[in-house]
Amino acid sequence: MLRKVLLGLLVVIVLLVGALAAIPFLFKDELLAFAKTQINTYLTAKVDFNEFDVSIFKDFPNISLSLGDVSVINGAPFEGDTLAGIKDVTVSLDVMSVIKGEQYVIRNVALTEPRIKVKVLKDGTANYDIMKPSDTVDTTTSGATPAIEINGYSITKGYIVYDDRAGDMYAEIVDLDHTGKGDFAQEIVDLATTTSIKSLTVKTGGVAYLSKAELEAKLDLNLDLPNSKYTFKENTVRLNQLELAFNGWLQLLENDAMDMDLSFAAKKTEFKNILSLLPAIYAKDFESVKTTGSLALDGYAKGKLVGETYPAFALNLKVGNASFQYPDLPVGVSAINIDASVKGPGGDLDRIVIDVPKFDFVAGADPFKMKINVRTPISDPNIDASLKGKINLDNVKNFYPMAQGETLSGLLDMDVSAKGKLSAIEQEQYQNFDAKGIVAITNLRYASPDVPQPVSIDALNMTFSPQVVTLDKLVAKIGRSDFDVVGRLDNLLNYLFAGDVLKGSMTLNSKLIDLNEFMTEESTTTASTTATEGGSATTVETSGADVPANIDFTFVANMARVIYDNIEIKGASGKITVKNETITITDLKANILDGDLALDGTYSTFQTERPALDFKLKFANVDIQQAFKTFNTVEKIMPIADQISGKFTTAFDMKGFLGDDLSPDLNTLLGEGTVELNNAKLTGNKVMNNLADKFKLPQLKSIDIPKSWTIVKLVNGKIFVEPFEFKMQDIAMNISGSHSLLNVMDYGILMDVPSNKMGPAKGMVDGLLAQSPLPGITPSSLPDVLRFKVGLTGDMANPKIDVKLLGKGGSSSPVKDLVNDQVDKAKEEFNKQKEDALKQANDAKLKAEAEAKKQAEEAKRKAEEAANKAVDDAKKKAKEEADKIKNQIKKPW
């Protein structure tokens, strides 16, 4: 009996295990179809994955669903960009919820090695906005879509880049590990989270507030989902060695408003904790640094944020009698005393007060003192600031550990002060604004293995006044490059404190500037993620630098020699202006490749995500072979240039964008100009070699072009060559047509060939006449000159040649007789592509103008509000004074 029971149990167990193993396969198609249906229904981006697996044993008794090598590729206007690449996405599903099909219970969602790049354009368009509009989503299915309940989620080894051009903010997160647990099926959720980040960088306005900081956080939150209220419970956040605790709550209201009562404070009160936020200190044996002193750091935000009405807030920092010293160095930085606060009573941001009454320290034996107070920062910054210190840079090595091979010497002297309202400067009432001082650097020498070239500044002298900051002298060298600069800044204080446009002018003289000494891989590379095998990503994107928006600068340069890559430019001179996010080059002249260069044009990042070019370029008597070897653009536009010797002269107008490698993106270029060849010779060209063999004319394999010119046009990656003619011995030739950047060509050649040179190719002529007889021409009665039309198509490396006999030639030049489908077709295609390109450019221009108009109207509105407020304040103050006088009259005693 017992034996039968055990045998029965064994059979049940085997059947149960078999059923559990079969369940994933039974439901695999259903789950895959459900996932793809949901993705295709709601997203505009293209989501793909290479692997799909369903298992009951990985997370027994739950079903484990895994997607491998997941990629999310954006559509327009981020066409082809990778929003996310994820090595593995695993979803743990409650097995019974899958069987019932009424509600899927997700126990956990795990992302392994996600690499995400979030990008927001200047106009606010974001690449993460991939949800289809609700009115375009087709939610009709064959049955009701099951509800979804999530209990937890996790991220392992995440890499995230947040690049917000609209908000001027950049963040990079490296090695993110994060978990969150909570029952999201409930209306009130207790969410427990843990976060670890190996490297966190946050920049805004060009200032790095965090640089490769470590972060660990344990946040327990109470989520009141129906009321959109989120409350901090037990929590700790650590940035390097600084630990913070948060309290309070935040509630989302209608119309993007918020209500809050939040506060934070440093949990530890040692100076060493905030010192750890300085990357240069934290990166060098931080644990062994000896410190003294106290720290107090706290802040709060309380009230409602509605439109431009802000809650009350404060940030307070105090450091008292602090110091730090590296154990192996003779002295340290001592007497560190900091008292700083930013306070806003709520309402108008113009009521904020920035107050730093004390920021003092002694570096070795050199004291440094700074203070700053700013009131009414929005309407009319009222400033009281001073900076004073003299530091012997030779002594830095005595209190800060220099790296091996790193040297620093020289003297830095600063004594600058400013006091008054910026409106006094704007109204040229300089007597009401006190600004004075000097900044001087003498005999500075700096070298480091981390810096491409040693830096030396023999002298730098700047003097300050209310009207202007004058650069009296700058004599410096970086590597071999020398700089002798003088100039002035006309609006520095308004630029620093009010965000106004910085105006100025500089004059540079140099004997040599070697740009190769400044070029490093890191200098032109920004983090970017692209999907690769295994869901990994690599830093591959390069981009041109944005031109600052609030700069109005004129730069006059005279440079005897400039070296860039393998190019040497001599006698360069010209004017450069920087304004409205655009660099304008005027009357630039130089000698290059033994020829003359003249250039006028612009490089702009105004309302564009890629730098835009608009150049007028002139080259005179430049060697073709040197240009081919030097400029990859010449190679792409004229691929046969390596087979041509001689010189060329060109005048070319060109518009377009830079590519990721900082060279012109030829697919976006719109250009037109003339090209003149002088004493050129074409040899080794496969097209002409094949043509020579077909005509049995070996002289075509080496063509001399004594002097010829043509018009070349470039549209969206296609080059159009208008008819140009030349004569070689007794053969007259006319060439026109087009080719693409992929070297696919469509050219036509008219050839006038003397009949007496056609002896070896007499059979070809007889065959052409047999196919298409011509009046008055027979194989036995040929004219003195035959005119042929040669069509060249296909790849330049494997050309297709079509020859037609047109008849008698030599009566007039091929140019005058050139009326054929080839030219008409090329012109028609060029005009169409040009119209399309101009329309795209015009659309972009209209969009930029609309955005600029919107910004101008917003600025005008704010100015009117500020003016009205000033009038109201003046009326209020006048009434108060009047009431005061009345009261004094009524009650003189």
C-alpha angles and dihedrals in degrees: 000000000000089000091056092048092051090046090050092050090049091053091049091050092049091049091047093050089047091051092049091050091048097048095077091052093045092053100031095096091045093052093045092049091048092051094048092045092053093047095048091045099054110023134074093194123086111251119193139168134184101209134043123183135172121192137170095196103056093071104011127222089021126072112249115211116189133188118192130205094007117188131184111200119192127232126214132358086023093039110179096002117134112236093180141002116188125185094207139358115194124187119191110208129193103246096219093051089056092049094048092043094202097105128004110222109206110200094188142351113208126191116195119201098343113185111197132177116192115194130185118190124222091261091055097257108146128203091217091063092096100136115114116238110269092240091059097047115105104213096171112120136164089261142006115296110243118245117247127225121189124199102177149347140199142192123204125195095347125181117199132177120190111193111178111177092174094055094033091235132134129183133175124193119191125191099001117188114182137164132184129185129186142120101260091181088077125079091227110049128189102207120194115195137179124192134186125181122181096197128015123181123180124181132174129170089006091298120118108221092176125021119191091326122171116236133193123174138177110189125175112191136184110218116201095191100182091054096034090233121147122193129193115232124169108351145154129183121192123194107186099307098337112103121196133186124205129206136180137040145279126210128192115222134189122290094027092297123142137200120203148170105187133156137171137186138180110262093208124051102204122116090226091070096063092037087066090070090070103092095206091055098039093050095057115069092302095173092060095051112113113223139178132183142070133274132204119179125165143137145171144199119203130172140030130320106209118163105306094344108104134199122247111271143168140188118196130186128178128175118181131197092335132166141168132200134177110233096234096048126086098229139018142201108280144171091045109174121168128176112174136155142167113201133179121180091204135261112056118036088218087077092066117118120203108197128178104162092167135030106152136155141153115229104204098311098335118099123215125191132183136169134173137179124181125182131177089018095175106045102030118346110227105204134194109172139147137177125191133168145120117209125186100214091201087072096054090091088061094064105021124051110242118210120247108281093016117126133176132179140152140079128283118194123181130173112157133151136174130184132172144048119309089226088071089063093044089052091044091241091141092163088070095055123064114206124154144138148093140257114200134176120188129190095343114180123181132170132166138162086239093057116073094221136015115259125219128179113188092184139355119175124178125174126195131215133156091261103042149357107228125206096208094177142357117175110171146147130207109190106310093339118102128200130194108181137172128171149111143255114217103187108029099135094047088048093051100041107024102029092240124153115286109229127193151121135230137186120209128195120182138167093202137007114183105193091184088072090062097047116102131157091245093052093069102029128093126182114271134164125221127175113253135166112305092022092278124138136207137205103256110135123105126185138181117255118264115246109237113256098216100052127107105177138156120204125186114193135188113183123175093198134010122184121197122169103314094336124104116198119193132198095006116180135158148111126276124193126189115202138137092009089303132114111209120196115201128190096344110178129180145144114251133170088357089301137093125265128199120179138180122168152100139265109199139178094177108136091341131108091211127042112268122216128206110172139167105203132186126186120181125195096346120167109250095213093050091048091051092051094043106043121047088196090065089051092053097043096041107024093175091059091102088063094052125080125193135057136298139199122205140176111195136175113203137180129180147093137291118249128226091274091056093250123113114286097231092199089067100042124116111189144156133181150120129276122198122191119206120198091335126170127201117204135161095023112150094211093055092041091056090046091050091052092049093051093035088234107134091183088074089069090071113034124189114207106190096185131339139150139193144170117259124196128191124199127167096332098319124109120211120197117197118217116291127172140202137165125235114192101310096335117099116202135189121188131190139147140086145275135194131231087259087062093248105147140197108185135156127206126194111202128189105199124180110242092230089064092055095072097112090042096045090115091058090053092048090051093050091050090049090054096043115015116209125209113257094006123102133161088257095044112047125166119245090255126033122205118214132187112212121193117203116194139153129041118345089230091053107025126188114220125202118183127195128179109227098181136246117015138185097059091105137356117285089239094063092045094046103119107133143127092258095066094039090050093049093048092048092050092045093050091049094050091045091052091049092049093047090049091053091048091047091049090052090047093051090049091050092047091050091050091047090049090050091051091047092051090048091050090048091050092050091047091051090049090050091048092048090048091050090050092048091048090049091049091047092049092047090051091049090051091047092050089048091053091047091052091049090052092048094044108025092168 
